[in-house]
């Protein structure tokens, strides 16, 4: 969904620098003309001011003006490219994306949790919490392979063997090496994009698990 405010946010941010420089240049032009008029009006007729100095200063101001115009054109191109990229993100609406997240929405059909490990992991522990922070289940991770996207299988039973209904859960995944030292691990979830918002930081995706993420963190589109 797009509205006029969000769609114009990036454009406003990109063009402000050129607009500010242009305003400052106009002030410099006005000051230059004021000084030039004053010097000519008060010059000694027998020893007139060297006009080459004015020409040189005017040439410098003209070069600055050309640079600002070039920057403004580049900013317009950047804005156009950003808009094209943002509009392409609209195609993600209704699609599933894989993103780093500790929030997982379990449905009747799936529990879309995965993770990736850094090198050296010997043991992985997955903890699943309810939204109020209650620990529902703790279990070992299925693999310690480095760099692979590893899917977590859960039989939907809690720690005492009772079935758990569909809901949104918070997960915590930890990994250690052979000496018990922590190893980096990235929890991942698959979630459907329900909306795209355009912000000053880039396109933001609203997901059906309740989270909002920038589109540049998407690992894959499924």
Secondary structure, DSSP 8 states (H G I E B T S, - for coil): ---HHHHHHHHHHHHHHHHHHHHHHHHHHHHHHHHHHHHHHT-BTTB---HHHHHHHHHHHHHHHHHHHHHHHHHHHHHHHHHHHHHHHGGGBT-EEEEE-SEEEB-SS-B-EEEEE-TT--EEEEEEE-TTS-EEEEEE-S---BS--EE----SB-TTS-B--S-EEEEEEEEE-TTS-B--EEEEEEEEEEEEEEETTEEEEEETTS-EEEGGG--EE-
